[in-house]
Amino acid sequence: MWVLAVPFRAPAPGAVWHAGLQAHVWVGAELPPELAPYDPPPYTLERFLEDELNEKPRPLPMARPMTPRDQQWEGADVVAGHAAAGGRVFLLGDDPGVGKTGTAILAARLIAEQRDVRTVLVVADRPAAITIPHWARSIAGFGDGGLRWCVTTWDRLGKVSKLRFDVVIADEAHMVRHTTTQRWKHWKAVSGAARVKDAPFVLAATATPAHTPLELPYLAPQFAVTHAEPLKEWADLPKKLATHGFHVERGRYGWQWTEDAEARRADLARLQSWLADADPPATLHRPAPWGPVSVTGTPVALTPAERAAYDSEWSEFRAEMQLARRSRQSAKGRAALLRFRQKAGLIRVQATVDWVKAQVEAERQVAVSVEFVETAADPIREALLDSGIPVAGIYGRDRFDVEAERLRFQRGDAAVCVFTVTASISLHAGELLPDGRPASTTPRVGLFHQPRFSGIQARQVTGRTHRDGQVSPWRIAFAEDTVEEQVARVMVERLAVSGSAAGADTSSLQQIAELLDADWLPSTALTEG
C-alpha cells in the first residue's frame, strides 16, 4: 500500500481517499507515473503511515552524512541522563543556531539505548515546505538509529493525535503555550500530558519558552515529577503555581502575572531552580558562542505629506480605540490596532526600500521581516523588483514555493528575502545546502519593517540570520517622533530577556499596551494579533 501526499484538490487518478488515514492511497506493486509526484519522502507523515501498514518498509535512499559537533553530543547526553532518571519532559533552550536539531536527534537515539523506543514524532513549525525537509535531511544525515521517525507540523498535529509514539520532539515548543486552542487539545493527546502511564518522553526545544510562567503548560508533567505530586493536580497550571507561591492572580482576562519587578525575579528564580537545579537537570540553555545579536533602531524621518498621513491615522486610531474601550468591545479594539499598524507600516515602505537598496549596493544580503502581506511584504517586494533587485518571498499561503525561494536567497540569486515567518528557516551565510554546496558567504543584515510586540517573535526572527557561527546585525525601522519610536525602544530594551528559562519579562507588553492605549485588551491582542 502506498500512502500518497496529494495536495488539496490536486488530481490523483486511480488513488482512493482513505478516511481513516486522512490521505489518498494506492495499492499495487509499483506506483503509476501519474501518481509518482505524490510519493512521500522519507520520515514524512504519509511515509510513516505507509511503513506502519506494510509488512516491510521501503528502503531509504543514501543520505549525505552530517557530523555532530561536540556541543551537540554533550547536549544529547544531558537529555538522555534526564530520561534515564525518569524525567517526563526536558526543555532544550539553546540559543537560535546553536544546534538544537542535531542535539534532539542524537538525544532520541541515546534514549533508545536505555528503553524500548521504536517510534519518534517530530513536530516542527511552519512553513512545512521548509521545516519538514530540513528535519528529514537532518535525521538522515545524523542517522535515524534504526528508529521509525514521523515529521509533521503544528498545523497538522490533529492527524497524528490518535497515534502513539515513544519519543516526541516539540520543535518551537512555545507553539503550545496556550491551553485554550485546538492545538493544545491535540498536543495533550500526542504528548501524553494527561497520562500517568505509557506516556512518551517529550523533548521540548525552543530558545523562547514563553512570555510568562503561566505559558508553560507543556512543562507541567515535569513539574509534577519534580514535586512528586499527582499529575492531575498540575492540569490547572496557574492555580498550581499560585499554591507554590508564585505571584499570579485572576484578572479580567484570566490569570495574570504580577507587574512587580522584584516578585517576578523571585518567581523566575524559583522556576529556573525547578528545572536547572534538579539532579539530573531538566533543562539546558547554551548561549550562542558567537555572541548575542546586535539590534538597533533605525529612525525614519517622515516627509511633510507622510507626517500628515501618519498623524491622521494616529488620531483615527485613538478615537476608534477609545470608543471600543468604553463599550468594552475587544474585537473592535483588536481590529483598530491591526489597521493602525498596517497603515503606519505602509507609510514607511519607501524608506525601507531605500535602506535595503543601500545595503545591496554595499554588497550585503538583506532579510526583511514583516508582519503584513498587502501593506508591507507585497509593496516592498514589488518596489525592489521594479528597481532591478531580485527578491525572494517567503510569505502568503501558496504564494511561492517557499523552499525554492529560500534557496534563491541562500545561493545569492536573490539579494533580498522578504518574509513573515518567525522561526524554523535558515537564512544565514555559509549554510550547508541540501545539495551539499554552501550558501553564499555574503554578509547578512536584517531589518524589522515594524517593531515586534512579542519578545519571543523578535528573538526568533533575529535567529534566522544570526546563527550557526554567523554574526548578523538587525535594525528596527520606526517613524521618528511617533509612538512607533517608543515601542521600538521598549522592544530593544527587553529583547535580551526573551530567552530566559521561564520566558521573557512581560512588562514590555504592558508598556507597549499603555503606549497604544490598548492596556484594556488581553495580551494576546499584542502577541498574536
C-alpha positions, 0 to 999 in steps of 0.5 A, spaced: 500 500 500 502 506 498 500 512 502 500 518 497 501 526 499 496 529 494 495 536 495 488 539 496 484 538 490 490 536 486 488 530 481 490 523 483 487 518 478 486 511 480 488 513 488 482 512 493 481 517 499 482 513 505 478 516 511 481 513 516 488 515 514 486 522 512 490 521 505 489 518 498 492 511 497 494 506 492 495 499 492 499 495 487 506 493 486 509 499 483 506 506 483 503 509 476 507 515 473 501 519 474 501 518 481 509 518 482 509 526 484 505 524 490 510 519 493 512 521 500 519 522 502 522 519 507 520 520 515 514 524 512 507 523 515 504 519 509 511 515 509 510 513 516 503 511 515 505 507 509 511 503 513 506 502 519 501 498 514 506 494 510 509 488 512 516 491 510 518 498 509 521 501 503 528 502 503 531 509 504 535 512 499 543 514 501 543 520 505 549 525 505 552 524 512 552 530 517 557 530 523 555 532 530 559 537 533 561 536 540 556 541 543 551 537 540 553 530 543 554 533 550 547 536 549 544 529 547 547 526 553 544 531 558 537 529 555 538 522 555 541 522 563 534 526 564 530 520 561 534 515 564 532 518 571 525 518 569 524 525 567 517 526 563 519 532 559 526 536 558 526 543 555 532 544 550 533 552 550 539 553 546 540 559 543 537 560 535 543 556 531 546 553 536 544 546 534 538 544 537 536 539 531 542 535 531 542 535 539 534 532 539 536 527 534 542 524 537 538 525 544 532 520 541 537 515 539 541 515 546 534 514 549 533 508 545 539 505 548 536 505 555 528 503 553 524 500 548 523 506 543 521 504 536 517 510 534 519 518 534 514 524 532 517 530 530 513 536 530 516 542 527 513 549 525 511 552 519 512 553 513 512 545 512 515 546 505 521 548 509 521 545 516 519 538 514 525 537 509 530 540 513 528 535 519 528 529 514 535 531 511 537 532 518 535 525 521 538 522 515 544 525 515 545 524 523 542 517 522 535 515 524 538 509 529 534 504 526 528 508 529 521 509 525 521 517 525 514 521 523 515 529 521 509 533 521 507 540 523 503 544 528 498 545 523 497 538 522 498 535 529 490 533 529 492 527 524 497 524 528 493 525 535 490 518 535 497 515 534 502 513 539 509 514 539 515 513 544 519 519 543 516 526 541 520 532 539 516 539 540 520 543 535 518 551 537 515 548 543 512 555 545 507 553 539 503 550 545 503 555 550 496 556 550 491 551 553 485 554 550 486 552 542 485 546 538 492 545 538 493 544 545 487 539 545 491 535 540 498 536 543 495 533 550 493 527 546 500 526 542 504 528 548 501 524 553 500 530 558 494 527 561 497 520 562 500 517 568 502 511 564 505 509 557 506 516 556 512 518 551 518 522 553 517 529 550 523 533 548 521 540 548 526 545 544 525 552 543 530 558 545 523 562 547 519 558 552 514 563 553 512 570 555 510 568 562 510 562 567 503 561 566 505 559 558 508 553 560 503 548 560 507 543 556 512 543 562 507 541 567 508 533 567 515 535 569 513 539 574 509 534 577 515 529 577 519 534 580 514 535 586 512 528 586 505 530 586 499 527 582 499 529 575 492 531 575 493 536 580 498 540 575 492 540 569 490 547 572 497 550 571 496 557 574 492 555 580 498 550 581 503 555 581 499 560 585 499 554 591 507 554 590 507 561 591 508 564 585 505 571 584 499 570 579 492 572 580 485 572 576 484 578 572 479 580 567 482 576 562 484 570 566 490 569 570 495 574 570 502 575 572 504 580 577 507 587 574 512 587 580 519 587 578 522 584 584 516 578 585 517 576 578 525 575 579 523 571 585 518 567 581 523 566 575 528 564 580 524 559 583 522 556 576 529 556 573 531 552 580 525 547 578 528 545 572 536 547 572 537 545 579 534 538 579 539 532 579 539 530 573 537 537 570 531 538 566 533 543 562 539 546 558 540 553 555 547 554 551 548 561 549 550 562 542 558 562 542 558 567 537 555 572 541 548 575 542 545 579 536 546 586 535 539 590 534 538 597 533 533 602 531 533 605 525 529 612 525 525 614 519 524 621 518 517 622 515 516 627 509 511 633 510 505 629 506 507 622 510 507 626 517 500 628 515 498 621 513 501 618 519 498 623 524 491 622 521 491 615 522 494 616 529 488 620 531 483 615 527 486 610 531 485 613 538 478 615 537 476 608 534 480 605 540 477 609 545 470 608 543 471 600 543 474 601 550 468 604 553 463 599 550 468 594 552 468 591 545 475 587 544 474 585 537 473 592 535 479 594 539 483 588 536 481 590 529 483 598 530 490 596 532 491 591 526 489 597 521 493 602 525 499 598 524 498 596 517 497 603 515 503 606 519 507 600 516 505 602 509 507 609 510 514 607 511 515 602 505 519 607 501 524 608 506 525 601 507 526 600 500 531 605 500 535 602 506 535 595 503 537 598 496 543 601 500 545 595 503 545 591 496 549 596 493 554 595 499 554 588 497 550 585 503 544 580 503 538 583 506 532 579 510 526 583 511 521 581 516 514 583 516 508 582 519 503 584 513 502 581 506 498 587 502 501 593 506 508 591 507 511 584 504 507 585 497 509 593 496 516 592 498 517 586 494 514 589 488 518 596 489 525 592 489 523 588 483 521 594 479 528 597 481 532 591 478 533 587 485 531 580 485 527 578 491 525 572 494 518 571 498 517 567 503 510 569 505 502 568 503 499 561 503 501 558 496 504 564 494 511 561 492 514 555 493 517 557 499 523 552 499 525 554 492 525 561 494 529 560 500 534 557 496 534 563 491 536 567 497 541 562 500 545 561 493 545 569 492 540 569 486 536 573 490 539 579 494 533 580 498 528 575 502 522 578 504 518 574 509 513 573 515 515 567 518 518 567 525 522 561 526 524 554 523 528 557 516 535 558 515 537 564 512 544 565 514 551 565 510 555 559 509 549 554 510 550 547 508 545 546 502 541 540 501 545 539 495 551 539 499 554 546 496 554 552 501 550 558 501 553 564 499 558 567 504 555 574 503 554 578 509 547 578 512 543 584 515 536 584 517 531 589 518 524 589 522 519 593 517 515 594 524 517 593 531 515 586 534 510 586 540 512 579 542 519 578 545 519 571 543 517 573 535 523 578 535 528 573 538 526 568 533 526 572 527 533 575 529 535 567 529 534 566 522 540 570 520 544 570 526 546 563 527 550 557 526 557 561 527 554 567 523 554 574 526 548 578 523 546 585 525 538 587 525 535 594 525 528 596 527 525 601 522 520 606 526 517 613 524 521 618 528 517 622 533 511 617 533 509 612 538 512 607 533 519 610 536 517 608 543 515 601 542 521 600 538 525 602 544 521 598 549 522 592 544 530 593 544 530 594 551 527 587 553 529 583 547 535 580 551 530 577 556 526 573 551 530 567 552 530 566 559 528 559 562 521 561 564 520 566 558 521 573 557 519 579 562 512 581 560 512 588 562 514 590 555 507 588 553 504 592 558 508 598 556 507 597 549 499 596 551 499 603 555 503 606 549 497 604 544 492 605 549 490 598 548 492 596 556 484 594 556 485 588 551 488 581 553 495 580 551 494 576 546 491 582 542 499 584 542 502 577 541 498 574 536 494 579 533 
